[in-house]
């Protein structure tokens, strides 16, 4: 085993090799570099704008397919069905993409996904404009969703693995990983806010098919560049004898791991049920066209907390964060149920965003510590897909309930979802038992 490997990794029975050289602690008379500088030294500045731009095709796909089919075919029902097929494709095959990335490497998997996705997006646009059965359009939509490059979870995987391998000092590693989770959540939220805006601008200026063609172009340039970036060659987890080692794929099915996708499912469910209830509420107040703006208050709160959580002291444990931020979501949900004015709803959504943003960062942080060796991409993509499934199912269910029984009942559904999220957090603490979440898991 090379002498350059981190001593901390050796003590934990695991070492890693790869492009990221372990960083050594500075001499006693030297101040350690900042967390941001340490992270930039590991991956380079160019990684971050590249990873952000590569998220956009995924963020544009579901809304883009909905917009195109609705405009060209003139059927809201058909557009909803095709958009749902696209989301289902992502949810069904997303975890498999992560598993393949763990086994064969990110570069090969991302290049394959990008090629299929680009062809699917172009084919989808052509078939929608042609007189092709909506069934076939939906089938291609499923393919587009299934091949959507899973840049966000794979970016998390890269950063977690490289920071773990390249930062031997445990307290430094912990701080940098906190920064990673903060950045990733901000990038995700920003991409999903920017995606629909880009779609609206392109569709207005160039037609309903333009957004998906631009998404294909972005995938061809940025996703391919992300796949070819040097960080894609991740170090392999190794044991103390230098032998490559990754835990069995079934190891991700442990209850203490699978409870995390359940939590993320409930986060998505909260998004979906809240949006549909808000739509009915705004319609009742004659402000339906402002629904998106008011709903954006939740994104503002979420992004703010995602940024600030990087500076939270370590004594505010991950267990406590899930419970505290979950309680904030539940309290904000109660305010939504009682709200009678748009102003009150706006404030409540901003508060809910603060809580939900904290929960998302916390869930990914816990996952980074519980994930079995060599299965990071599998777990991260599973969490991302769980959020999508929760949002899709609760949007449909919440829409029916809110339409039939009013916005207050829809917000009650959101409150019940928030209560379930808090309960799952308590279950996670119980499952963890005497285990501590503080030591960082080794290897990707």
C-alpha positions as CSV (number, residue, x, y, z in Angstrom):
1,X,0.0,0.0,0.0
2,X,1.3,3.4,-1.0
3,X,2.7,5.5,1.9
4,X,0.8,8.5,0.5
5,X,-2.5,7.1,1.6
6,X,-4.3,8.8,4.4
7,X,-3.5,7.4,7.9
8,X,-7.1,8.1,8.9
9,X,-8.3,5.8,6.1
10,X,-5.9,3.1,7.1
11,X,-7.2,3.2,10.7
12,X,-10.7,2.7,9.4
13,X,-9.7,-0.3,7.3
14,X,-10.1,1.3,4.0
15,X,-7.9,3.3,1.6
16,X,-8.6,4.9,-1.8
17,X,-6.6,5.5,-4.8
18,X,-7.3,7.7,-7.8
19,X,-6.8,11.2,-9.1
20,X,-7.3,13.1,-5.9
21,X,-4.1,13.1,-3.8
22,X,-4.7,13.2,-0.1
23,X,-4.2,16.6,1.4
24,X,-1.9,16.8,4.4
25,X,-2.4,18.9,7.4
26,X,-0.5,22.2,7.4
27,X,2.5,22.7,9.6
28,X,1.6,23.9,13.2
29,X,2.6,27.5,12.3
30,X,0.5,27.5,9.1
31,X,-3.2,28.4,9.0
32,X,-5.2,25.7,7.2
33,X,-6.7,26.7,3.9
34,X,-10.4,27.6,3.9
35,X,-13.0,24.9,3.2
36,X,-13.7,26.6,-0.2
37,X,-10.1,26.7,-1.1
38,X,-9.6,23.0,-0.1
39,X,-12.6,22.0,-2.3
40,X,-11.4,24.0,-5.3
41,X,-7.9,22.4,-4.9
42,X,-9.6,19.0,-5.1
43,X,-11.8,19.5,-8.1
44,X,-10.9,22.8,-9.8
45,X,-13.1,25.9,-10.2
46,X,-14.4,24.8,-13.6
47,X,-16.2,21.8,-12.1
48,X,-18.9,23.9,-10.5
49,X,-20.3,25.9,-13.4
50,X,-20.0,22.7,-15.5
51,X,-22.0,20.6,-13.0
52,X,-24.6,23.3,-12.8
53,X,-25.2,23.7,-16.5
54,X,-25.3,19.9,-16.9
55,X,-28.3,19.8,-14.5
56,X,-30.5,21.9,-16.8
57,X,-31.5,19.2,-19.3
58,X,-32.9,17.2,-16.4
59,X,-34.7,20.2,-15.0
60,X,-36.2,21.1,-18.3
61,X,-37.4,17.7,-19.4
62,X,-40.7,17.1,-17.6
63,X,-42.1,20.7,-18.0
64,X,-40.7,20.9,-21.5
65,X,-42.6,17.7,-22.6
66,X,-45.8,19.0,-20.9
67,X,-45.5,22.4,-22.7
68,X,-44.8,20.9,-26.1
69,X,-47.6,18.3,-26.1
70,X,-50.1,20.7,-24.7
71,X,-49.3,23.3,-27.3
72,X,-49.1,21.0,-30.4
73,X,-51.7,18.4,-29.6
74,X,-54.1,20.8,-27.8
75,X,-54.9,18.3,-25.0
76,X,-54.2,18.9,-21.4
77,X,-54.9,15.2,-20.6
78,X,-52.5,14.0,-23.2
79,X,-49.8,16.4,-22.1
80,X,-50.2,15.3,-18.5
81,X,-50.0,11.7,-19.4
82,X,-46.9,12.1,-21.5
83,X,-45.2,14.3,-18.8
84,X,-46.1,11.6,-16.2
85,X,-44.5,8.9,-18.4
86,X,-41.4,11.0,-18.6
87,X,-41.2,11.3,-14.8
88,X,-41.9,7.6,-14.4
89,X,-39.0,6.8,-16.7
90,X,-36.7,8.8,-14.5
91,X,-38.0,7.3,-11.3
92,X,-37.9,3.7,-12.5
93,X,-34.4,3.7,-14.1
94,X,-32.7,6.4,-12.1
95,X,-31.4,4.1,-9.4
96,X,-30.2,1.6,-12.0
97,X,-28.2,4.4,-13.6
98,X,-26.5,5.0,-10.2
99,X,-25.8,1.3,-9.8
100,X,-24.2,1.1,-13.2
101,X,-22.1,4.2,-12.4
102,X,-20.9,2.5,-9.2
103,X,-20.0,-0.6,-11.2
104,X,-18.7,0.7,-14.5
105,X,-17.7,4.3,-13.7
106,X,-19.5,7.6,-14.2
107,X,-17.9,8.4,-17.5
108,X,-19.1,5.4,-19.5
109,X,-22.6,5.7,-18.0
110,X,-23.0,9.4,-18.5
111,X,-21.8,9.3,-22.1
112,X,-24.3,6.5,-22.9
113,X,-27.2,8.3,-21.1
114,X,-26.3,11.6,-22.9
115,X,-26.3,9.9,-26.4
116,X,-29.7,8.2,-25.8
117,X,-31.2,11.3,-24.2
118,X,-30.1,13.6,-27.0
119,X,-31.6,11.2,-29.6
120,X,-34.8,10.8,-27.5
121,X,-35.3,14.6,-27.1
122,X,-34.9,15.2,-30.8
123,X,-37.2,12.3,-31.6
124,X,-39.8,13.4,-29.1
125,X,-40.0,16.8,-30.7
126,X,-40.3,15.4,-34.3
127,X,-42.9,12.8,-33.3
128,X,-45.0,15.3,-31.4
129,X,-45.2,17.6,-34.4
130,X,-45.9,14.6,-36.7
131,X,-49.2,12.7,-36.8
132,X,-47.9,10.0,-34.6
133,X,-50.1,8.2,-32.0
134,X,-49.8,9.8,-28.5
135,X,-49.0,6.3,-27.2
136,X,-45.7,6.3,-29.2
137,X,-45.0,9.9,-28.1
138,X,-45.5,8.7,-24.5
139,X,-43.1,5.8,-25.1
140,X,-40.4,8.1,-26.3
141,X,-41.2,10.4,-23.4
142,X,-40.5,7.4,-21.1
143,X,-37.2,6.9,-22.8
144,X,-36.3,10.5,-22.4
145,X,-37.0,10.3,-18.7
146,X,-35.2,7.0,-18.3
147,X,-32.1,8.3,-20.0
148,X,-32.0,11.7,-18.3
149,X,-28.4,12.2,-17.2
150,X,-28.4,12.0,-13.3
151,X,-25.9,14.8,-13.0
152,X,-27.0,16.0,-9.5
153,X,-26.5,12.7,-7.6
154,X,-23.4,11.8,-9.6
155,X,-21.9,15.3,-8.8
156,X,-22.6,14.6,-5.1
157,X,-20.9,11.2,-5.4
158,X,-17.8,12.7,-7.0
159,X,-17.4,15.4,-4.3
160,X,-18.1,13.1,-1.4
161,X,-15.7,10.5,-2.7
162,X,-12.9,12.9,-3.6
163,X,-13.2,14.9,-0.3
164,X,-13.2,11.6,1.7
165,X,-10.1,10.4,-0.1
166,X,-8.3,13.7,-0.2
167,X,-8.8,15.1,3.3
168,X,-7.1,13.0,6.0
169,X,-8.0,15.1,9.0
170,X,-11.5,14.1,10.2
171,X,-12.6,17.5,11.4
172,X,-11.5,19.2,8.1
173,X,-13.3,16.5,6.1
174,X,-16.5,17.0,8.0
175,X,-16.5,20.7,7.4
176,X,-15.8,20.3,3.7
177,X,-18.5,17.7,3.3
178,X,-21.0,20.1,5.0
179,X,-20.0,22.7,2.4
180,X,-20.5,20.1,-0.4
181,X,-24.1,19.3,0.7
182,X,-24.9,23.0,1.0
183,X,-23.6,23.8,-2.5
184,X,-25.4,20.8,-4.1
185,X,-28.7,21.7,-2.6
186,X,-28.4,25.3,-3.8
187,X,-27.4,24.1,-7.2
188,X,-30.4,21.7,-7.4
189,X,-32.9,24.3,-6.3
190,X,-31.5,27.0,-8.6
191,X,-31.6,24.6,-11.6
192,X,-35.2,23.6,-11.0
193,X,-36.2,27.3,-10.6
194,X,-34.2,28.3,-13.7
195,X,-35.3,25.4,-15.9
196,X,-39.0,26.4,-16.2
197,X,-38.0,30.0,-16.7
198,X,-35.8,29.0,-19.6
199,X,-38.6,26.9,-21.1
200,X,-41.0,29.8,-20.9
201,X,-38.6,32.2,-22.6
202,X,-37.6,29.8,-25.4
203,X,-41.1,28.6,-26.0
204,X,-42.4,32.2,-26.3
205,X,-39.6,33.3,-28.6
206,X,-39.1,30.3,-30.8
207,X,-42.0,27.9,-30.3
208,X,-42.9,25.0,-28.0
209,X,-40.3,22.6,-29.4
210,X,-37.4,24.9,-28.9
211,X,-36.8,24.2,-25.1
212,X,-36.3,20.5,-25.7
213,X,-34.0,21.0,-28.6
214,X,-31.9,23.4,-26.5
215,X,-31.9,20.8,-23.7
216,X,-30.5,18.4,-26.2
217,X,-27.8,20.9,-27.2
218,X,-26.9,21.5,-23.5
219,X,-26.6,17.8,-23.0
220,X,-24.4,17.4,-26.0
221,X,-22.0,20.1,-24.8
222,X,-22.1,20.3,-21.0
223,X,-23.2,16.8,-20.0
224,X,-20.5,15.3,-22.3
225,X,-18.0,17.7,-20.8
226,X,-19.1,16.7,-17.3
227,X,-18.6,13.1,-18.2
228,X,-15.1,13.7,-19.6
229,X,-14.0,15.9,-16.6
230,X,-11.1,14.5,-14.7
231,X,-13.2,14.1,-11.6
232,X,-15.1,11.3,-13.3
233,X,-12.2,8.9,-12.7
234,X,-13.1,8.3,-9.1
235,X,-10.8,6.5,-6.7
236,X,-11.8,2.9,-6.0
237,X,-12.4,1.9,-2.4
238,X,-9.7,-0.5,-1.2
239,X,-9.1,-2.4,2.0
240,X,-5.9,-2.2,4.0
241,X,-4.2,-4.9,1.8
242,X,-4.7,-2.7,-1.2
243,X,-7.4,-4.9,-2.8
244,X,-10.4,-3.1,-4.4
245,X,-13.5,-3.6,-2.3
246,X,-17.1,-2.6,-2.6
247,X,-20.0,-3.9,-0.5
248,X,-22.6,-6.1,-2.1
249,X,-25.4,-4.3,-4.0
250,X,-27.9,-5.7,-1.5
251,X,-26.2,-3.7,1.2
252,X,-28.2,-0.7,0.2
253,X,-31.4,-2.4,1.1
254,X,-30.6,-2.2,4.8
255,X,-33.4,-0.4,6.8
256,X,-31.1,2.4,8.0
257,X,-30.3,3.2,4.4
258,X,-33.8,2.7,2.8
259,X,-35.5,4.9,5.4
260,X,-33.6,7.9,3.8
261,X,-35.4,7.5,0.4
262,X,-38.6,7.3,2.4
263,X,-37.8,10.6,3.9
264,X,-37.0,12.1,0.5
265,X,-40.2,10.7,-0.9
266,X,-42.1,12.6,1.8
267,X,-40.2,15.8,0.9
268,X,-41.3,15.4,-2.7
269,X,-44.8,14.6,-1.5
270,X,-44.9,17.8,0.5
271,X,-43.8,19.8,-2.6
272,X,-46.5,18.2,-4.8
273,X,-49.4,18.5,-2.3
274,X,-48.5,22.1,-1.4
275,X,-48.4,23.2,-5.0
276,X,-51.8,21.8,-5.9
277,X,-53.4,23.2,-2.8
278,X,-51.8,26.6,-3.4
279,X,-53.1,26.5,-7.0
280,X,-56.7,26.1,-5.8
281,X,-56.2,28.7,-3.0
282,X,-54.9,31.3,-5.5
283,X,-57.7,30.6,-7.9
284,X,-60.2,31.1,-5.1
285,X,-58.6,34.5,-4.4
286,X,-58.6,35.5,-8.1
287,X,-54.8,35.4,-8.3
288,X,-54.2,32.1,-10.1
289,X,-51.6,33.6,-12.5
290,X,-49.4,34.5,-9.5
291,X,-49.3,30.9,-8.2
292,X,-45.7,30.4,-9.4
293,X,-44.5,33.6,-7.9
294,X,-46.0,32.8,-4.5
295,X,-44.7,29.2,-4.6
296,X,-41.3,30.6,-5.4
297,X,-41.2,31.8,-1.8
298,X,-40.5,28.3,-0.7
299,X,-37.5,28.1,-3.0
300,X,-36.2,31.3,-1.5
301,X,-36.4,29.9,2.0
302,X,-34.9,26.6,0.9
303,X,-31.9,28.2,-0.8
304,X,-31.2,30.5,2.1
305,X,-31.1,27.6,4.6
306,X,-29.1,25.5,2.2
307,X,-26.4,28.2,2.1
308,X,-26.5,28.9,5.9
309,X,-26.4,25.3,7.0
310,X,-22.8,25.0,5.9
311,X,-21.9,27.3,8.8
312,X,-23.9,25.5,11.4
313,X,-21.7,24.2,14.3
314,X,-21.0,20.4,14.4
315,X,-22.6,20.1,17.8
316,X,-26.0,20.6,16.0
317,X,-26.0,16.9,15.0
318,X,-27.6,15.5,11.9
319,X,-30.2,13.6,14.0
320,X,-31.2,16.9,15.6
321,X,-31.3,18.7,12.3
322,X,-33.8,16.3,10.7
323,X,-36.1,16.7,13.7
324,X,-35.7,20.5,14.1
325,X,-36.1,21.3,10.4
326,X,-39.0,18.7,10.1
327,X,-40.7,20.5,13.0
328,X,-40.4,23.8,11.2
329,X,-42.1,22.3,8.1
330,X,-44.9,20.9,10.3
331,X,-45.4,24.3,12.0
332,X,-45.4,26.1,8.7
333,X,-48.0,23.6,7.4
334,X,-50.2,24.4,10.3
335,X,-50.0,28.1,9.3
336,X,-51.0,27.2,5.7
337,X,-54.0,25.3,7.0
338,X,-55.2,28.4,8.9
339,X,-54.2,31.0,6.3
340,X,-56.9,33.1,4.8
341,X,-54.9,35.7,2.9
342,X,-52.2,35.5,0.1
343,X,-49.8,37.3,2.4
344,X,-50.1,34.7,5.1
345,X,-49.6,31.9,2.7
346,X,-46.5,33.6,1.2
347,X,-44.9,33.9,4.7
348,X,-45.9,30.3,5.5
349,X,-44.4,29.0,2.3
350,X,-41.1,30.8,3.0
351,X,-41.0,29.3,6.4
352,X,-41.8,25.8,5.0
353,X,-39.0,26.3,2.5
354,X,-36.5,27.0,5.3
355,X,-37.5,23.7,7.0
356,X,-37.6,21.6,3.8
357,X,-34.3,23.0,2.6
358,X,-32.7,22.0,5.9
359,X,-34.2,18.5,5.7
360,X,-32.9,17.9,2.1
361,X,-29.4,18.9,3.0
362,X,-29.6,16.7,6.1
363,X,-30.9,13.7,4.3
364,X,-28.1,13.8,1.8
365,X,-25.5,14.3,4.6
366,X,-26.8,11.3,6.5
367,X,-26.7,9.3,3.3
368,X,-23.1,10.2,2.7
369,X,-22.2,8.7,6.1
370,X,-24.4,5.6,6.0
371,X,-23.8,4.5,2.4
372,X,-21.9,1.2,2.0
373,X,-18.5,1.3,0.4
374,X,-18.6,1.7,-3.4
375,X,-22.4,2.3,-3.5
376,X,-22.6,6.1,-3.2
377,X,-24.0,6.7,-6.7
378,X,-26.7,4.1,-6.2
379,X,-27.9,5.7,-2.9
380,X,-27.7,9.3,-4.2
381,X,-29.7,8.5,-7.4
382,X,-32.2,6.6,-5.3
383,X,-32.8,9.6,-3.1
384,X,-33.1,11.9,-6.0
385,X,-35.6,9.6,-7.7
386,X,-37.6,9.2,-4.5
387,X,-38.2,12.9,-4.4
388,X,-39.4,12.9,-8.0
389,X,-41.8,10.0,-7.4
390,X,-43.2,11.6,-4.2
391,X,-43.8,14.9,-6.0
392,X,-45.5,13.2,-9.0
393,X,-47.8,11.0,-6.9
394,X,-48.8,13.6,-4.4
395,X,-49.3,16.2,-7.1
396,X,-51.9,13.9,-8.7
397,X,-53.5,12.9,-5.4
398,X,-53.3,16.4,-3.9
399,X,-54.8,17.9,-7.1
400,X,-57.8,15.6,-6.9
401,X,-58.3,16.2,-3.2
402,X,-57.9,20.0,-3.4
403,X,-60.1,20.3,-6.4
404,X,-62.9,18.3,-4.7
405,X,-62.6,19.5,-1.2
406,X,-60.9,22.9,-1.3
407,X,-57.5,24.3,-0.6
408,X,-57.7,23.9,3.2
409,X,-58.1,20.1,2.8
410,X,-55.1,20.2,0.4
411,X,-53.0,22.0,3.0
412,X,-54.1,19.5,5.6
413,X,-52.7,16.8,3.3
414,X,-49.4,18.8,3.3
415,X,-49.5,19.0,7.1
416,X,-50.0,15.2,7.3
417,X,-47.1,14.7,5.0
418,X,-44.9,17.0,7.2
419,X,-46.0,15.0,10.3
420,X,-45.0,11.8,8.5
421,X,-41.6,13.3,7.6
422,X,-41.0,14.1,11.3
423,X,-42.1,10.6,12.3
424,X,-39.7,9.0,9.9
425,X,-36.9,11.2,11.4
426,X,-37.7,9.8,14.8
427,X,-37.7,6.3,13.3
428,X,-34.3,7.0,11.8
429,X,-32.9,8.0,15.2
430,X,-34.3,4.8,16.7
431,X,-32.9,2.6,14.0
432,X,-29.5,4.3,14.4
433,X,-29.6,3.3,18.1
434,X,-26.2,3.8,19.6
435,X,-24.5,4.3,16.3
436,X,-23.1,7.8,15.7
437,X,-23.5,9.7,12.5
438,X,-20.6,11.9,13.1
439,X,-17.7,9.7,11.9
440,X,-17.4,10.0,8.1
441,X,-17.8,6.8,6.1
442,X,-14.8,5.9,4.0
443,X,-14.8,5.4,0.3
444,X,-17.3,6.0,-2.4
